[in-house]
């Protein structure tokens, strides 16, 4: 038994709070670890991985520079 606070009928929303699930969302596909036709298991290409690493290193360098500059002023 769940607790339901008393709410006036005029305050009830016209739509359900939790809609019923759709039939296609109930039957989920099982993920496979096999590579697809492009030969990649996770779908991320090599240039994208290199770009992601470059962005991560660059943002870390910017944060380090900002922290170093803040330390020098004090």
C-alpha positions, 0 to 999 in steps of 0.5 A: 500500500502506497501513501497518496496525499490528498489533492483537490480534483482541480489540481490533478493534471490532465495527463497520466504521470506515468504513461503505459509502456509501448509494445516496442519498448518492452521487447528490447534488442539484446546488444551484441559485442560482435563487430558490425560490417565496418569492423568496429565493435563500439562504433567509434572511428579512430579519427574520432578517438584521436580528436576526443583525446586531443580535446581532453588533453587540451582542456586539461592544459587550460584548467592547469594554466588557469589554476597556475595563473590564479596561484601566481597572483596570490 
